[in-house]
Structures are given as structure tokens and as C-alpha cells.
């Protein structure tokens, strides 16, 4: 029977935190064992030390991708935390449309998981701009550390149960049925989202222009406080003056530790 020693857990946890920001507390040791046991068995590893050496030696990124997928929860759905999307539609978009000089929307979905969040944003933008959309650069950047969820997002295929919460107008105009169980987004929406693999722990964010809106929701729950503070500072630096940061409702920012101004639950703004 596989076991993970305290030393092996600390070694693995330290590596994950140093490279991916994910903080695994001691009480997660049993969870890590449970979620990774099948991975070790399938690859014929008899110890976590052998598995760790395999992680370090693998140059393809597949091994670490599997590890991250196993220890995080890619749980999301269309219209999740709907008050955020209503605020984006009713307050932010009208302001951006009225003040933009170059008809350029710069929206980033950081930690996009399987695509429900960025596609929701893209549908809101399409509906809001209507016939004028052809004059706008309104593509949404969507990034995640997991190749697995990015592959799902790129396909744009979802169970019909998964799109049950979206407005009927969207189902009619933005989805096509594949069969009785699944539907696929139309290219008009799929093409409006640019997917990239990206590690939020990278020292430098390689973006030429600052973002007007950043969604990073239910990602920082995996980080300790210092990692979160460092990431929020990088977000702030890449946010355009007057721009917004959305985080998850289960997350919060200490107003004494960030330059963002609190607007409403889980919504912050970089003042002009």
C-alpha cells in the first residue's frame, strides 16, 4: 500500500508552492495521497520519492500538469457569481464603450479553467455591442496553468445540463446541439476568446498593454497570504487606471494591504 512520509510530503509541497504558488498545508497530506495514488500506480512508482524525481526530470510539462490537475479543483459553471457579470454588463461595459478612444476592450480571465467564465464574458460583450461589435477589438484573453482544462475550453463543448443556467436567448444564438446531451458554442463566440497556458507565479507578466478588467476568481484560495499579496500587486501594476479586479466571493483583499479600492463584494478598482 502506498504511503507518503512527512519528508516526501514537505518536499512535494515546497516544490509546488515555489513553482506554482499553491500552498498545501500539513492537513492536506492525506488528500494528496488519495488524489495521487492512481498516478503513481499507473506509472509503476513504488514511492513518492521516485515520483518526485520523475516530476523534476520530465521536460514535457505533462507530469506537472497532471499533478496540478489532481491537487486543484477545476469546478466552475456558466454565470457563476452572477452579480459580477451583471455589474460588468451594467456598469463597466457602458463606461468602457463611452470612454474608449480606440475601440479596444482588454479583458483577462486568469485561471479560466474549462472556459465557462471567458465564454460568459464574450457572450455578454457580443450581446451588449450588437451590430457595432465589428468595429471593436473585443477578444478576451483566457489563461490557465492546466493544459487539460484549456483543451476542454478550446473545444467549447458542454453538457446541456451545464448550460441550463444561461439565458434562453444565449442558448438559441450562441450554441448548437451536438446530440441529446451536449452542445457546442458557435465560432462567433469561440473565436472571441484567446486561450493561453500561463503560470501566475511567473516573475514578469508579458503583456504590452494594461487590462481594463481582470477576472481572477476562486484561484487565490490555493495561495498563502504573501503569495496572494504579491500576485495582487502584479495585477494592480497591469491594470489600467480606472480598471477593475474581480476575485471570488470566498476570497477577500485586506484594504490596508492593497492599492485597489473596494467597490462591492469581491470587486475592486484601480483609481484613476
C-alpha positions as CSV (number, residue, x, y, z in Angstrom):
1,X,0.0,0.0,0.0
2,X,1.3,3.4,-1.0
3,X,2.3,5.9,1.7
4,X,3.6,9.4,1.7
5,X,6.0,10.2,4.5
6,X,6.2,13.6,6.2
7,X,9.5,14.3,4.4
8,X,8.1,13.3,1.0
9,X,5.0,15.5,1.5
10,X,7.1,18.5,2.5
11,X,9.4,18.0,-0.5
12,X,6.5,17.9,-2.9
13,X,4.6,20.7,-1.2
14,X,7.6,23.0,-1.2
15,X,8.2,22.3,-4.9
16,X,4.6,23.1,-5.8
17,X,4.5,26.3,-3.8
18,X,7.8,27.6,-5.1
19,X,6.8,27.0,-8.8
20,X,3.0,27.3,-8.8
21,X,2.1,29.3,-5.7
22,X,-0.2,26.5,-4.4
23,X,0.1,26.2,-0.7
24,X,-0.5,22.7,0.7
25,X,-0.9,22.7,4.5
26,X,0.1,19.7,6.6
27,X,-3.5,18.6,6.9
28,X,-3.6,18.2,3.1
29,X,-1.2,15.3,3.3
30,X,-3.9,12.6,3.2
31,X,-5.8,14.4,0.4
32,X,-2.6,14.5,-1.7
33,X,-2.0,10.8,-1.1
34,X,-5.6,10.0,-2.1
35,X,-5.5,12.1,-5.3
36,X,-2.1,11.0,-6.5
37,X,-2.2,7.3,-5.6
38,X,-3.6,6.3,-9.0
39,X,-1.0,8.4,-10.8
40,X,1.8,6.6,-9.0
41,X,0.2,3.2,-9.6
42,X,-0.3,3.8,-13.3
43,X,3.3,4.8,-13.7
44,X,4.6,1.9,-11.6
45,X,6.1,4.1,-8.9
46,X,6.5,2.5,-5.5
47,X,7.3,5.7,-3.6
48,X,6.6,9.4,-3.6
49,X,10.4,10.0,-3.7
50,X,10.6,8.2,-7.1
51,X,7.5,10.1,-8.3
52,X,9.1,13.4,-7.3
53,X,12.3,12.6,-9.2
54,X,10.1,11.8,-12.2
55,X,8.5,15.2,-11.9
56,X,11.8,17.0,-11.8
57,X,13.2,15.1,-14.7
58,X,10.1,15.4,-17.0
59,X,10.7,18.2,-19.6
60,X,7.4,17.9,-21.4
61,X,5.3,19.5,-18.7
62,X,2.8,16.7,-18.8
63,X,3.8,15.3,-15.3
64,X,3.4,18.6,-13.5
65,X,0.2,19.3,-15.5
66,X,-1.3,16.1,-14.2
67,X,-0.1,16.9,-10.6
68,X,-1.7,20.4,-10.7
69,X,-4.9,18.9,-12.1
70,X,-5.1,16.4,-9.3
71,X,-4.5,18.7,-6.4
72,X,-6.7,21.6,-7.5
73,X,-10.4,21.6,-8.2
74,X,-11.5,22.9,-11.6
75,X,-15.1,23.5,-10.6
76,X,-16.8,26.2,-12.5
77,X,-20.0,26.8,-14.4
78,X,-21.7,29.4,-16.6
79,X,-23.0,32.5,-14.8
80,X,-21.1,31.6,-11.6
81,X,-21.4,34.5,-9.1
82,X,-23.8,36.2,-11.4
83,X,-23.7,39.6,-9.7
84,X,-20.3,40.1,-11.1
85,X,-21.4,39.6,-14.6
86,X,-24.4,41.9,-14.1
87,X,-22.0,44.6,-12.8
88,X,-19.7,44.0,-15.7
89,X,-22.6,44.4,-18.1
90,X,-24.5,47.2,-16.5
91,X,-21.7,49.4,-15.1
92,X,-18.3,48.6,-16.6
93,X,-19.1,47.9,-20.3
94,X,-21.2,51.1,-20.7
95,X,-18.3,53.1,-19.2
96,X,-15.7,51.5,-21.4
97,X,-17.8,51.9,-24.6
98,X,-18.3,55.6,-23.8
99,X,-14.7,56.4,-22.9
100,X,-12.7,54.2,-25.3
101,X,-10.8,56.1,-27.9
102,X,-9.5,53.1,-29.9
103,X,-12.5,50.7,-29.5
104,X,-10.3,48.2,-27.7
105,X,-11.5,46.1,-24.9
106,X,-8.8,44.4,-22.8
107,X,-10.3,41.7,-20.6
108,X,-8.3,38.9,-18.9
109,X,-9.8,35.8,-17.4
110,X,-6.9,34.5,-15.2
111,X,-7.4,30.9,-14.1
112,X,-10.1,30.4,-16.7
113,X,-10.5,26.6,-16.1
114,X,-12.7,24.9,-18.7
115,X,-13.9,28.1,-20.3
116,X,-17.2,28.9,-18.8
117,X,-16.1,32.3,-17.4
118,X,-14.4,33.7,-20.5
119,X,-17.2,32.5,-22.8
120,X,-19.8,34.1,-20.5
121,X,-17.8,37.4,-20.7
122,X,-17.6,37.0,-24.5
123,X,-21.4,36.5,-24.8
124,X,-22.1,39.5,-22.6
125,X,-19.9,41.6,-24.8
126,X,-21.5,40.3,-28.0
127,X,-25.0,41.0,-26.8
128,X,-24.1,44.4,-25.5
129,X,-22.2,45.7,-28.6
130,X,-24.7,44.1,-31.1
131,X,-24.1,45.3,-34.6
132,X,-21.4,47.7,-33.5
133,X,-19.1,44.8,-32.4
134,X,-17.5,44.6,-35.9
135,X,-15.8,47.9,-35.1
136,X,-14.3,46.7,-31.8
137,X,-11.3,44.6,-30.8
138,X,-13.3,42.7,-28.1
139,X,-11.3,39.5,-27.7
140,X,-11.0,38.0,-24.2
141,X,-7.6,36.6,-23.0
142,X,-8.1,33.4,-21.0
143,X,-5.2,31.7,-19.2
144,X,-4.7,28.7,-17.0
145,X,-1.9,26.6,-15.8
146,X,-3.6,23.3,-16.8
147,X,-3.3,22.1,-20.4
148,X,-6.2,19.6,-19.7
149,X,-8.8,22.3,-18.9
150,X,-7.5,24.5,-21.7
151,X,-8.1,21.7,-24.2
152,X,-11.7,21.4,-22.9
153,X,-12.2,25.2,-23.2
154,X,-10.9,25.3,-26.7
155,X,-13.4,22.7,-27.9
156,X,-16.3,24.8,-26.4
157,X,-18.4,21.6,-25.9
158,X,-20.6,21.4,-22.8
159,X,-23.2,19.1,-21.3
160,X,-26.7,20.5,-21.8
161,X,-27.1,20.4,-18.1
162,X,-24.1,22.7,-17.8
163,X,-25.7,25.4,-19.9
164,X,-29.1,25.1,-18.2
165,X,-28.5,28.3,-16.2
166,X,-27.8,30.6,-19.1
167,X,-30.5,32.8,-20.7
168,X,-32.7,31.2,-23.4
169,X,-31.5,33.9,-25.9
170,X,-27.9,32.7,-25.5
171,X,-28.8,29.1,-25.9
172,X,-30.6,29.9,-29.1
173,X,-28.0,32.2,-30.6
174,X,-24.7,31.0,-29.2
175,X,-25.0,27.2,-29.0
176,X,-25.6,24.4,-31.4
177,X,-26.8,21.0,-30.3
178,X,-24.3,18.1,-30.9
179,X,-26.7,15.5,-29.6
180,X,-29.3,15.0,-26.9
181,X,-26.6,15.5,-24.2
182,X,-24.1,18.1,-25.4
183,X,-24.0,21.4,-27.2
184,X,-21.1,23.4,-28.7
185,X,-20.5,27.1,-28.8
186,X,-20.7,28.8,-32.2
187,X,-17.5,30.0,-33.7
188,X,-18.7,33.6,-33.4
189,X,-18.1,33.3,-29.6
190,X,-15.3,30.7,-29.6
191,X,-13.2,32.9,-31.8
192,X,-13.6,35.8,-29.4
193,X,-11.6,34.0,-26.6
194,X,-7.8,33.6,-26.9
195,X,-6.5,30.7,-24.7
196,X,-3.0,30.6,-23.4
197,X,-1.2,28.4,-20.9
198,X,0.2,30.7,-18.2
199,X,1.6,30.4,-14.7
200,X,0.6,33.3,-12.5
201,X,3.8,32.8,-10.5
202,X,5.9,33.9,-13.4
203,X,8.0,36.9,-12.3
204,X,7.0,39.1,-15.2
205,X,3.6,39.4,-16.9
206,X,4.5,39.7,-20.6
207,X,1.6,42.0,-21.7
208,X,2.2,45.0,-23.9
209,X,-1.0,46.8,-22.8
210,X,-2.7,47.1,-19.4
211,X,-6.1,45.5,-18.8
212,X,-9.3,47.3,-18.2
213,X,-10.8,44.3,-16.3
214,X,-9.2,41.2,-14.7
215,X,-11.2,38.3,-13.5
216,X,-9.2,36.1,-11.1
217,X,-11.9,34.3,-9.2
218,X,-11.5,31.3,-6.9
219,X,-7.8,31.0,-7.7
220,X,-6.2,32.6,-4.8
221,X,-7.8,30.3,-2.3
222,X,-4.9,28.0,-3.1
223,X,-2.3,30.6,-2.1
224,X,-0.9,31.7,1.3
225,X,-1.2,35.4,2.2
226,X,2.2,36.6,0.9
227,X,1.7,34.8,-2.4
228,X,-1.7,36.4,-2.8
229,X,-0.3,39.9,-1.9
230,X,2.5,39.5,-4.4
231,X,0.0,38.4,-7.2
232,X,-2.5,41.2,-6.4
233,X,0.4,43.7,-6.7
234,X,1.3,42.3,-10.1
235,X,-2.4,42.5,-11.1
236,X,-2.5,46.2,-9.9
237,X,0.5,47.1,-12.0
238,X,-1.0,45.6,-15.1
239,X,-4.4,47.2,-14.5
240,X,-5.3,50.3,-16.4
241,X,-6.2,53.3,-14.2
242,X,-9.9,53.1,-13.6
243,X,-9.8,49.3,-14.3
244,X,-11.3,46.5,-12.2
245,X,-10.3,43.3,-10.5
246,X,-12.8,40.6,-9.8
247,X,-12.0,37.9,-7.2
248,X,-14.1,35.0,-5.8
249,X,-16.7,35.6,-3.2
250,X,-14.9,33.2,-0.9
251,X,-11.8,35.4,-1.2
252,X,-11.0,38.9,0.1
253,X,-8.3,41.5,0.0
254,X,-7.2,43.4,3.1
255,X,-7.9,47.0,2.2
256,X,-4.8,48.1,4.2
257,X,-2.6,45.8,2.0
258,X,-3.7,46.7,-1.5
259,X,-4.0,49.9,-3.5
260,X,-7.2,48.7,-5.1
261,X,-10.3,50.4,-3.9
262,X,-13.2,48.2,-2.6
263,X,-16.3,48.6,-4.8
264,X,-18.6,45.8,-3.8
265,X,-18.1,42.2,-2.5
266,X,-15.2,40.7,-4.5
267,X,-14.9,43.7,-6.8
268,X,-12.0,46.2,-6.6
269,X,-10.9,49.2,-8.7
270,X,-7.7,50.9,-9.5
271,X,-8.5,54.5,-9.1
272,X,-7.5,56.9,-11.9
